[in-house]
Amino acid sequence: PRRMSDCLVTDGGATAGYLRVGRHDFALYISPPGGAGGARLHGCPRLRTALAGHEVAVLRRLQHATSVGGFVGELREVLERQLAADALAGSLTPALPPAAFYEQLIAEVNG
């Protein structure tokens, strides 16, 4: 099977596109490092969820990156580790019983 690659375009200092990590595509926009705030990363909800709890570290890496390509490589590593950790946590967390189980349990308790 053919592996899809990233699709990132840089124009005027800004970079936008999709980053593929495993089977997941993440839409992102990296604003150019202008003004007091420096470069900023904007991402789709899936990217924001995957990076939850790591925002400060990702922003620090972005601010210290010497190139967009270097930052994207670091972002990919963070996402790979986070997705692997989420997959492991999901495999260790037992699935909850269906709602019918709880309905039956309550009916039995209430007699």
All heavy atoms as an XYZ file, in Angstrom:
816
protein
N       0.823     -1.192      0.000
C       0.000      0.000      0.000
C       0.866      1.255      0.000
O       1.929      1.285      0.603
C      -0.810     -0.095      1.278
C      -0.235     -1.217      2.072
C       0.673     -1.985      1.199
N       0.378      2.269     -0.653
C       1.107      3.521     -0.749
C       0.914      4.331      0.517
O      -0.192      4.500      0.996
C       0.574      4.291     -1.945
C       1.380      5.494     -2.247
C       0.879      6.127     -3.528
N       1.126      7.549     -3.400
C       0.517      8.461     -4.076
N      -0.404      8.130     -4.935
N       0.801      9.717     -3.917
N       2.002      4.822      1.069
C       1.953      5.611      2.296
C       1.740      7.074      1.936
O       2.473      7.645      1.139
C       3.267      5.457      3.061
C       3.279      6.192      4.373
C       4.683      6.137      4.971
N       4.812      6.790      6.226
C       4.835      8.099      6.425
N       4.656      8.912      5.424
N       5.011      8.605      7.628
N       0.715      7.667      2.532
C       0.476      9.089      2.341
C       1.486      9.855      3.166
O       1.874      9.436      4.238
C      -0.942      9.452      2.790
C      -2.035      8.822      1.976
S      -2.141      9.497      0.330
C      -2.718     11.129      0.693
N       1.920     10.987      2.654
C       2.892     11.786      3.378
C       2.240     13.098      3.811
O       1.099     13.381      3.502
C       4.111     12.043      2.513
O       3.737     12.772      1.363
N       3.026     13.892      4.512
C       2.556     15.183      4.954
C       2.311     16.080      3.746
O       2.902     15.903      2.689
C       3.605     15.849      5.844
C       3.976     14.983      7.035
O       3.141     14.168      7.460
O       5.096     15.135      7.539
N       1.463     17.034      3.948
C       1.198     18.040      2.923
C       1.274     19.393      3.610
O       0.306     19.842      4.212
C      -0.177     17.810      2.297
S      -0.560     19.028      1.025
N       2.449     19.991      3.592
C       2.676     21.280      4.243
C       3.183     22.275      3.211
O       4.058     21.956      2.404
C       3.696     21.146      5.371
C       3.278     20.234      6.522
C       4.453     19.989      7.455
C       2.120     20.851      7.290
N       2.645     23.483      3.254
C       3.028     24.530      2.325
C       3.427     25.761      3.127
O       2.726     26.154      4.052
C       1.855     24.885      1.380
C       2.218     26.038      0.468
C       1.431     23.671      0.582
N       4.559     26.350      2.760
C       5.015     27.569      3.412
C       4.885     28.720      2.426
O       5.318     28.617      1.281
C       6.479     27.432      3.880
O       6.554     26.354      4.803
C       6.964     28.696      4.553
N       4.280     29.810      2.909
C       4.089     30.979      2.063
C       4.149     32.222      2.951
O       3.379     32.346      3.902
C       2.741     30.907      1.343
C       2.533     32.074      0.393
O       3.520     32.567     -0.169
O       1.373     32.507      0.235
N       5.064     33.101      2.650
C       5.172     34.341      3.407
C       5.540     34.117      4.868
O       5.156     34.896      5.731
N       6.234     33.041      5.166
C       6.635     32.755      6.539
C       5.661     31.877      7.293
O       6.004     31.285      8.301
N       4.417     31.787      6.829
C       3.418     30.930      7.476
C       3.450     29.551      6.830
O       3.744     29.410      5.647
C       2.024     31.529      7.342
N       3.149     28.537      7.617
C       3.097     27.165      7.117
C       1.732     26.589      7.450
O       1.246     26.736      8.571
C       4.198     26.303      7.760
O       5.472     26.866      7.428
C       4.139     24.868      7.273
N       1.115     25.935      6.477
C      -0.202     25.344      6.680
C      -0.265     24.007      5.966
O       0.470     23.765      5.006
C      -1.292     26.265      6.145
N      -1.144     23.144      6.453
C      -1.347     21.870      5.790
C      -1.707     20.772      6.754
O      -2.324     21.022      7.790
N      -1.316     19.558      6.383
C      -1.657     18.363      7.153
C      -0.397     17.594      7.508
O       0.487     17.425      6.691
C      -2.591     17.458      6.349
C      -3.935     18.087      6.117
C      -4.162     18.888      5.006
C      -4.954     17.906      7.032
C      -5.390     19.495      4.807
C      -6.188     18.506      6.838
C      -6.403     19.300      5.725
O      -7.604     19.906      5.543
N      -0.369     17.124      8.738
C       0.727     16.298      9.233
C       0.158     14.914      9.490
O      -0.828     14.772     10.213
C       1.281     16.909     10.529
C       2.394     16.146     11.226
C       3.642     16.111     10.355
C       2.712     16.812     12.559
N       0.758     13.893      8.879
C       0.290     12.516      9.065
C       1.185     11.835     10.085
O       2.395     11.794      9.950
C       0.344     11.741      7.757
C      -0.041     10.264      7.969
C      -0.425      9.634      6.699
N      -1.738     10.145      6.346
C      -2.736      9.371      5.930
N      -2.575      8.094      5.809
N      -3.886      9.890      5.619
N       0.544     11.299     11.119
C       1.247     10.537     12.156
C       0.470      9.236     12.330
O      -0.674      9.243     12.778
C       1.311     11.309     13.492
C       2.031     10.482     14.543
C       2.008     12.650     13.297
N       1.096      8.137     11.946
C       0.385      6.858     11.966
C      -0.756      6.914     10.983
O      -0.585      7.247      9.816
N      -1.948      6.627     11.456
C      -3.143      6.673     10.600
C      -3.921      7.966     10.771
O      -5.036      8.094     10.285
C      -4.061      5.508     10.932
C      -3.478      4.179     10.570
C      -4.491      3.099     10.801
N      -3.807      1.917     11.270
C      -4.386      0.921     11.881
N      -5.661      0.965     12.135
N      -3.696     -0.114     12.261
N      -3.349      8.910     11.480
C      -4.048     10.154     11.798
C      -3.488     11.317     10.997
O      -2.285     11.460     10.853
C      -3.909     10.469     13.293
C      -4.395      9.382     14.176
N      -5.726      9.198     14.471
C      -3.728      8.410     14.837
C      -5.861      8.158     15.265
N      -4.657      7.652     15.501
N      -4.401     12.155     10.501
C      -4.022     13.394      9.833
C      -4.414     14.556     10.734
O      -5.530     14.598     11.254
C      -4.747     13.541      8.491
C      -4.239     12.554      7.459
O      -3.011     12.359      7.389
O      -5.061     11.990      6.727
N      -3.485     15.481     10.919
C      -3.717     16.638     11.763
C      -3.555     17.901     10.929
O      -2.501     18.116     10.326
C      -2.713     16.675     12.924
C      -2.800     15.489     13.833
C      -1.953     14.404     13.662
C      -3.730     15.441     14.855
C      -2.016     13.310     14.499
C      -3.811     14.351     15.696
C      -2.959     13.280     15.524
N      -4.606     18.724     10.894
C      -4.528     20.007     10.196
C      -3.841     21.001     11.116
O      -4.123     21.054     12.319
C      -5.924     20.499      9.840
N      -2.919     21.771     10.538
C      -2.217     22.755     11.357
C      -1.872     23.988     10.554
O      -1.852     23.977      9.327
C      -0.954     22.153     11.977
C       0.122     21.602     11.048
C       1.136     22.669     10.694
C       0.831     20.456     11.744
N      -1.656     25.061     11.280
C      -1.229     26.328     10.705
C      -0.208     26.917     11.665
O      -0.484     27.048     12.859
C      -2.421     27.277     10.544
C      -2.025     28.657     10.076
C      -1.767     28.902      8.733
C      -1.912     29.708     10.978
C      -1.395     30.169      8.304
C      -1.552     30.972     10.551
C      -1.295     31.196      9.219
O      -0.925     32.443      8.800
N       0.972     27.221     11.172
C       2.014     27.839     11.992
C       2.172     29.262     11.489
O       2.599     29.491     10.350
C       3.352     27.074     11.880
C       3.160     25.619     12.310
C       4.413     27.758     12.733
C       4.350     24.726     12.036
N       1.781     30.222     12.341
C       1.888     31.625     11.949
C       3.346     32.058     12.018
O       4.121     31.519     12.810
C       1.013     32.500     12.842
O       1.438     32.406     14.188
N       3.726     33.017     11.194
C       5.126     33.445     11.178
C       5.509     34.136     12.486
O       4.657     34.689     13.170
C       5.198     34.405      9.989
C       3.805     34.814      9.708
C       2.917     33.725     10.217
N       6.793     34.106     12.804
C       7.245     34.692     14.059
C       7.347     36.209     13.984
O       8.419     36.792     14.022
C       8.626     34.055     14.269
C       9.098     33.735     12.902
C       7.863     33.418     12.106
N       6.210     36.871     13.869
C       6.195     38.328     13.842
C       5.511     38.857     15.092
O       4.689     38.189     15.702
N       5.859     40.036     15.507
C       5.226     40.643     16.672
C       5.798     40.106     17.967
O       6.774     39.366     17.993
N       5.159     40.492     19.065
C       5.656     40.144     20.407
C       5.459     38.668     20.743
O       6.213     38.101     21.518
C       4.956     41.009     21.447
N       4.449     38.038     20.165
C       4.136     36.664     20.531
C       5.003     35.614     19.866
O       5.039     34.487     20.293
N       5.693     35.976     18.809
C       6.488     34.991     18.089
C       5.596     34.066     17.290
O       4.400     34.300     17.129
N       6.165     32.990     16.784
C       5.411     32.023     15.995
C       4.362     31.341     16.868
O       4.558     31.170     18.067
C       6.354     30.986     15.395
N       3.247     30.987     16.252
C       2.174     30.307     16.980
C       1.695     29.114     16.184
O       1.679     29.138     14.959
C       1.004     31.249     17.223
C       1.363     32.377     18.172
C       0.146     33.109     18.597
N      -0.887     32.148     18.960
C      -1.671     32.255     19.997
N      -1.576     33.271     20.769
N      -2.595     31.354     20.256
N       1.280     28.070     16.914
C       0.737     26.869     16.299
C      -0.769     26.866     16.485
O      -1.267     27.009     17.603
C       1.338     25.619     16.949
C       0.719     24.280     16.544
C       0.983     23.989     15.063
C       1.273     23.161     17.411
N      -1.485     26.738     15.400
C      -2.939     26.608     15.429
C      -3.247     25.223     14.871
O      -2.686     24.822     13.852
C      -3.601     27.675     14.560
C      -3.160     29.067     14.886
N      -3.761     29.832     15.839
C      -2.137     29.809     14.385
C      -3.157     31.000     15.921
N      -2.161     31.012     15.048
N      -4.134     24.483     15.524
C      -4.414     23.132     15.062
C      -5.889     22.792     15.107
O      -6.678     23.443     15.786
N      -6.222     21.746     14.386
C      -7.583     21.240     14.370
C      -7.915     20.667     15.753
O      -7.025     20.436     16.576
C      -7.717     20.160     13.295
S      -6.726     18.686     13.617
N      -9.193     20.431     16.038
C      -9.566     19.882     17.348
C      -8.842     18.578     17.679
O      -8.455     18.353     18.824
C     -11.079     19.660     17.224
C     -11.517     20.677     16.219
C     -10.377     20.769     15.239
N      -8.633     17.731     16.693
C      -7.934     16.456     16.928
C      -6.499     16.707     17.388
O      -6.001     16.039     18.289
C      -7.949     15.610     15.664
C      -7.179     14.305     15.822
C      -7.181     13.537     14.551
N      -8.438     12.799     14.480
C      -8.779     12.020     13.492
N      -7.986     11.873     12.466
N      -9.908     11.375     13.506
N      -5.825     17.681     16.784
C      -4.454     18.017     17.179
C      -4.441     18.598     18.588
O      -3.612     18.227     19.420
C      -3.832     19.001     16.185
C      -2.406     19.457     16.503
C      -1.447     18.279     16.500
C      -1.958     20.512     15.508
N      -5.372     19.497     18.868
C      -5.435     20.095     20.210
C      -5.692     19.035     21.268
O      -5.096     19.063     22.344
C      -6.498     21.190     20.248
C      -6.107     22.416     19.429
C      -6.996     23.613     19.695
N      -8.411     23.347     19.563
C      -9.128     23.582     18.481
N      -8.560     24.091     17.412
N     -10.421     23.330     18.455
N      -6.547     18.075     20.969
C      -6.822     16.994     21.916
C      -5.590     16.132     22.127
O      -5.251     15.787     23.257
C      -7.992     16.120     21.401
O      -9.162     16.949     21.299
C      -8.279     14.969     22.342
N      -4.897     15.800     21.048
C      -3.704     14.948     21.150
C      -2.592     15.626     21.937
O      -1.811     14.957     22.609
C      -3.211     14.567     19.753
N      -2.531     16.964     21.876
C      -1.466     17.693     22.554
C      -1.876     18.203     23.937
O      -1.076     18.870     24.601
C      -1.007     18.874     21.690
C      -0.320     18.512     20.378
C      -0.019     19.772     19.574
C       0.936     17.708     20.627
N      -3.097     17.889     24.359
C      -3.583     18.369     25.660
C      -2.599     17.990     26.760
O      -2.164     16.847     26.865
C      -4.962     17.794     25.950
N      -2.230     18.981     27.546
C      -1.280     18.763     28.619
C       0.159     18.981     28.206
O       1.054     19.018     29.042
N       0.396     19.131     26.911
C       1.760     19.326     26.404
C       1.916     20.682     25.719
O       2.923     20.925     25.062
C       2.118     18.213     25.416
C       2.044     16.857     26.004
N       3.059     16.318     26.771
C       1.054     15.926     25.983
C       2.706     15.120     27.183
N       1.499     14.857     26.717
N       0.924     21.546     25.872
C       0.930     22.815     25.150
C       2.166     23.663     25.450
O       2.767     24.234     24.541
C      -0.334     23.638     25.475
C      -1.618     22.995     25.045
C      -2.242     22.091     26.106
O      -1.607     21.838     27.146
O      -3.370     21.647     25.885
N       2.554     23.744     26.718
C       3.705     24.570     27.095
C       4.985     24.039     26.454
O       5.778     24.803     25.896
C       3.843     24.649     28.636
C       5.125     25.354     29.025
C       2.637     25.355     29.236
N       5.187     22.732     26.499
C       6.388     22.134     25.910
C       6.408     22.335     24.401
O       7.457     22.650     23.824
C       6.459     20.644     26.243
N       5.256     22.183     23.748
C       5.193     22.350     22.296
C       5.470     23.807     21.932
O       6.234     24.092     20.996
C       3.830     21.884     21.745
C       3.648     22.296     20.291
C       3.686     20.376     21.888
N       4.883     24.743     22.674
C       5.120     26.162     22.407
C       6.593     26.500     22.610
O       7.195     27.232     21.817
C       4.248     27.033     23.310
C       4.414     28.536     23.138
C       4.073     28.952     21.721
C       3.556     29.287     24.143
N       7.202     25.959     23.649
C       8.629     26.198     23.907
C       9.475     25.671     22.733
O      10.392     26.336     22.270
C       9.049     25.521     25.205
C      10.441     25.900     25.656
C      10.831     25.316     26.997
N       9.827     25.495     28.019
C       9.250     24.481     28.697
N       9.611     23.240     28.464
N       8.346     24.718     29.606
N       9.132     24.484     22.256
C       9.878     23.923     21.114
C       9.708     24.783     19.875
O      10.653     24.987     19.114
C       9.417     22.500     20.827
C       9.902     21.514     21.863
C       9.440     20.123     21.524
N       9.967     19.156     22.473
C      10.021     17.865     22.246
N       9.574     17.361     21.111
N      10.508     17.060     23.146
N       8.489     25.298     19.665
C       8.236     26.157     18.509
C       9.051     27.439     18.614
O       9.665     27.880     17.643
C       6.745     26.472     18.394
C       6.338     27.434     17.279
C       6.747     26.884     15.908
C       4.836     27.687     17.326
N       9.077     28.045     19.792
C       9.794     29.306     19.967
C      11.302     29.141     19.783
O      11.976     30.064     19.371
C       9.504     29.899     21.355
C       8.043     30.232     21.586
C       7.474     31.205     20.566
O       8.145     32.109     20.091
N       6.218     31.011     20.197
N      11.830     27.960     20.102
C      13.271     27.727     19.990
C      13.681     27.002     18.706
O      14.863     26.742     18.500
C      13.775     26.948     21.220
C      13.695     27.753     22.470
N      12.668     27.601     23.376
C      14.480     28.740     22.957
C      12.843     28.448     24.366
N      13.926     29.157     24.139
N      12.724     26.684     17.866
C      13.034     25.972     16.622
C      13.818     26.877     15.682
O      13.554     28.070     15.575
C      11.746     25.508     15.951
N      14.780     26.290     15.007
C      15.575     27.054     14.045
C      14.968     26.993     12.649
O      15.350     27.761     11.779
C      17.027     26.523     14.000
O      17.000     25.131     13.690
C      17.716     26.749     15.336
N      14.014     26.067     12.441
C      13.333     25.969     11.150
C      11.961     25.330     11.355
O      11.738     24.625     12.336
C      14.145     25.120     10.165
O      14.132     23.759     10.569
N      11.075     25.585     10.420
C       9.754     24.970     10.480
C       9.874     23.463     10.359
O       9.224     22.711     11.082
C       8.821     25.536      9.382
C       7.526     24.759      9.318
C       8.546     27.001      9.623
N      10.746     23.007      9.468
C      10.948     21.568      9.279
C      11.417     20.897     10.556
O      10.963     19.808     10.898
N      12.328     21.555     11.262
C      12.810     21.012     12.533
C      11.703     20.931     13.560
O      11.570     19.937     14.274
N      10.874     21.995     13.626
C       9.759     21.978     14.573
C       8.751     20.893     14.221
O       8.268     20.179     15.096
C       9.061     23.337     14.622
C       7.785     23.281     15.401
C       7.802     23.142     16.783
C       6.563     23.309     14.761
C       6.624     23.050     17.511
C       5.377     23.221     15.473
C       5.405     23.094     16.856
N       8.431     20.759     12.940
C       7.462     19.736     12.523
C       7.974     18.347     12.891
O       7.210     17.498     13.333
C       7.150     19.858     11.012
C       6.364     18.657     10.510
C       6.385     21.147     10.742
N       9.264     18.109     12.751
C       9.852     16.832     13.162
C       9.669     16.593     14.652
O       9.324     15.493     15.084
N       9.903     17.628     15.467
C       9.717     17.501     16.913
C       8.249     17.305     17.263
O       7.903     16.519     18.151
C      10.275     18.728     17.627
C      11.787     18.804     17.570
C      12.325     19.952     18.391
O      11.813     20.180     19.500
O      13.269     20.610     17.924
N       7.364     18.025     16.562
C       5.931     17.875     16.798
C       5.493     16.448     16.474
O       4.715     15.842     17.213
C       5.159     18.877     15.932
C       3.645     18.849     16.045
C       3.185     19.169     17.463
C       3.023     19.832     15.053
N       6.015     15.894     15.397
C       5.703     14.514     15.022
C       6.113     13.552     16.139
O       5.371     12.651     16.493
C       6.418     14.135     13.723
C       6.216     12.672     13.329
C       7.048     12.281     12.128
N       6.802     13.138     10.985
C       5.720     13.072     10.213
N       4.781     12.189     10.481
N       5.567     13.872      9.192
N       7.302     13.753     16.711
C       7.766     12.884     17.799
C       6.845     12.955     19.013
O       6.510     11.932     19.606
C       9.194     13.257     18.202
C      10.236     12.911     17.165
C      11.624     13.415     17.543
O      11.826     13.819     18.705
O      12.496     13.398     16.662
N       6.423     14.162     19.365
C       5.506     14.331     20.500
C       4.197     13.594     20.216
O       3.672     12.875     21.065
C       5.247     15.826     20.788
C       4.113     16.004     21.790
C       6.510     16.497     21.291
N       3.670     13.786     19.006
C       2.403     13.140     18.645
C       2.539     11.623     18.622
O       1.635     10.913     19.079
C       1.916     13.654     17.289
C       1.365     15.073     17.293
C       1.200     15.578     15.870
C       0.066     15.151     18.067
N       3.644     11.106     18.092
C       3.846      9.653     18.064
C       3.847      9.083     19.480
O       3.213      8.069     19.752
C       5.149      9.305     17.348
C       5.077      9.472     15.854
C       6.424      9.325     15.160
O       7.473      9.336     15.840
O       6.422      9.206     13.920
N       4.572      9.751     20.383
C       4.617      9.278     21.776
C       3.238      9.368     22.431
O       2.811      8.454     23.132
C       5.633     10.089     22.586
C       7.062      9.700     22.309
C       8.020     10.251     23.354
N       7.889     11.690     23.555
C       8.589     12.618     22.907
N       9.471     12.255     22.013
N       8.411     13.892     23.161
N       2.537     10.458     22.185
C       1.227     10.650     22.813
C       0.210      9.646     22.273
O      -0.567      9.076     23.042
C       0.736     12.081     22.600
C      -0.476     12.434     23.400
C      -0.244     12.312     24.896
O       0.841     12.568     25.397
N      -1.262     11.891     25.607
N       0.208      9.428     20.973
C      -0.731      8.468     20.384
C      -0.435      7.051     20.869
O      -1.354      6.276     21.128
C      -0.691      8.538     18.862
C      -1.245      9.829     18.249
C      -0.969      9.866     16.758
C      -2.727      9.990     18.540
N       0.853      6.711     21.015
C       1.223      5.384     21.519
C       0.777      5.240     22.973
O       0.253      4.193     23.366
C       2.727      5.165     21.397
N       0.961      6.290     23.777
C       0.541      6.247     25.181
C      -0.976      6.131     25.281
O      -1.500      5.366     26.109
C       1.026      7.490     25.917
N      -1.699      6.875     24.439
C      -3.164      6.793     24.446
C      -3.641      5.404     24.045
O      -4.579      4.870     24.621
C      -3.769      7.833     23.504
C      -3.621      9.254     24.020
O      -3.241      9.430     25.200
O      -3.864     10.189     23.231
N      -2.982      4.810     23.047
C      -3.359      3.462     22.602
C      -3.115      2.448     23.713
O      -3.944      1.569     23.961
C      -2.595      3.077     21.353
N      -1.988      2.584     24.416
C      -1.678      1.674     25.516
C      -2.677      1.849     26.641
O      -3.200      0.874     27.175
C      -0.252      1.914     26.027
C       0.176      1.053     27.209
C       0.157     -0.424     26.826
C       1.557      1.458     27.693
N      -2.981      3.102     26.979
C      -3.945      3.355     28.054
C      -5.315      2.803     27.676
O      -6.008      2.230     28.508
C      -4.037      4.853     28.339
N      -5.688      2.968     26.409
C      -6.978      2.451     25.955
C      -7.036      0.943     26.014
O      -8.068      0.358     26.316
N      -5.899      0.278     25.736
C      -5.892     -1.178     25.756
C      -5.889     -1.713     27.183
O      -6.287     -2.840     27.425
C      -4.677     -1.715     25.002
O      -3.482     -1.396     25.688
N      -5.453     -0.880     28.139
C      -5.436     -1.313     29.532
C      -6.734     -0.969     30.263
O      -6.991     -1.497     31.325
C      -4.261     -0.661     30.276
C      -2.873     -1.023     29.756
C      -1.817     -0.242     30.520
C      -2.615     -2.511     29.890
N      -7.517     -0.068     29.696
C      -8.768      0.345     30.330
C      -9.891     -0.575     29.864
O     -10.172     -0.645     28.672
C      -9.098      1.796     29.938
O      -7.999      2.614     30.284
C     -10.346      2.277     30.644
N     -10.519     -1.291     30.795
C     -11.609     -2.171     30.371
C     -12.802     -1.356     29.875
O     -13.064     -0.268     30.373
C     -11.960     -2.937     31.655
C     -11.463     -2.094     32.770
C     -10.302     -1.308     32.228
N     -13.500     -1.892     28.911
C     -14.684     -1.230     28.382
C     -15.802     -1.286     29.418
O     -15.945     -2.269     30.146
C     -15.122     -1.915     27.094
N     -16.578     -0.220     29.477
C     -17.713     -0.194     30.396
C     -18.828     -1.078     29.866
O     -19.011     -1.196     28.652
C     -18.223      1.237     30.546
C     -17.280      2.214     31.249
C     -17.878      3.612     31.200
C     -17.042      1.796     32.679
N     -19.600     -1.688     30.760
C     -20.743     -2.482     30.305
C     -21.768     -1.575     29.629
O     -21.817     -0.378     29.901
C     -21.319     -3.069     31.593
C     -20.251     -2.917     32.620
C     -19.422     -1.758     32.194
N     -22.619     -2.137     28.794
C     -23.635     -1.329     28.119
C     -24.666     -0.799     29.118
O     -24.806     -1.308     30.238
C     -24.274     -2.309     27.129
C     -23.945     -3.663     27.661
C     -22.653     -3.528     28.406
N     -25.404      0.219     28.712
C     -26.411      0.859     29.572
C     -27.441     -0.160     30.071
O     -27.925     -0.061     31.204
C     -27.092      1.991     28.822
N     -27.767     -1.147     29.247
C     -28.766     -2.154     29.640
C     -28.328     -2.897     30.903
O     -29.171     -3.265     31.733
C     -28.996     -3.139     28.499
N     -27.035     -3.108     31.076
C     -26.528     -3.774     32.267
C     -26.887     -2.978     33.514
O     -27.373     -3.525     34.509
C     -25.006     -3.944     32.165
C     -24.366     -4.383     33.455
C     -24.403     -5.720     33.847
C     -23.746     -3.467     34.288
C     -23.818     -6.125     35.037
C     -23.155     -3.861     35.473
C     -23.192     -5.196     35.858
N     -26.660     -1.674     33.466
C     -26.946     -0.822     34.619
C     -28.453     -0.706     34.871
O     -28.901     -0.659     36.018
C     -26.326      0.564     34.430
C     -24.812      0.506     34.427
C     -24.105      0.637     33.241
C     -24.100      0.293     35.603
C     -22.721      0.566     33.225
C     -22.714      0.216     35.596
C     -22.031      0.361     34.407
O     -20.673      0.280     34.394
N     -29.231     -0.657     33.794
C     -30.687     -0.606     33.944
C     -31.188     -1.862     34.646
O     -32.019     -1.799     35.552
C     -31.345     -0.435     32.577
C     -31.095      0.924     31.964
C     -31.525      1.015     30.514
O     -32.022      0.008     29.940
O     -31.358      2.099     29.935
N     -30.666     -3.004     34.248
C     -31.052     -4.274     34.872
C     -30.612     -4.294     36.335
O     -31.352     -4.725     37.199
C     -30.416     -5.446     34.120
C     -30.526     -6.755     34.872
C     -31.340     -7.765     34.131
O     -31.584     -7.613     32.952
N     -31.754     -8.794     34.817
N     -29.412     -3.836     36.611
C     -28.889     -3.801     37.969
C     -29.762     -2.927     38.871
O     -30.119     -3.323     39.994
C     -27.448     -3.286     37.953
C     -26.715     -3.254     39.300
C     -26.573     -4.665     39.851
C     -25.345     -2.615     39.133
N     -30.138     -1.762     38.384
C     -30.999     -0.870     39.171
C     -32.367     -1.497     39.390
O     -32.924     -1.427     40.496
C     -31.118      0.505     38.470
C     -29.769      1.216     38.554
C     -32.213      1.358     39.092
C     -29.674      2.477     37.707
N     -32.898     -2.134     38.371
C     -34.207     -2.799     38.499
C     -34.147     -3.901     39.549
O     -35.069     -4.053     40.362
C     -34.640     -3.363     37.148
N     -33.045     -4.656     39.589
C     -32.902     -5.721     40.570
C     -32.737     -5.164     41.980
O     -33.287     -5.718     42.941
C     -31.715     -6.619     40.216
C     -31.943     -7.466     38.988
C     -30.729     -8.259     38.557
O     -29.710     -8.268     39.321
O     -30.759     -8.868     37.479
N     -32.015     -4.082     42.126
C     -31.811     -3.474     43.437
C     -33.121     -2.887     43.952
O     -33.459     -3.011     45.138
C     -30.711     -2.369     43.381
C     -30.681     -1.541     44.654
C     -29.357     -3.021     43.119
N     -33.901     -2.264     43.068
C     -35.164     -1.660     43.481
C     -36.257     -2.697     43.691
O     -37.276     -2.403     44.281
C     -35.608     -0.619     42.437
C     -34.748      0.604     42.467
O     -34.116      0.914     43.472
N     -34.696      1.318     41.353
N     -36.028     -3.904     43.216
C     -36.935     -5.011     43.414
C     -38.176     -4.872     42.672
O     -39.252     -5.109     42.747
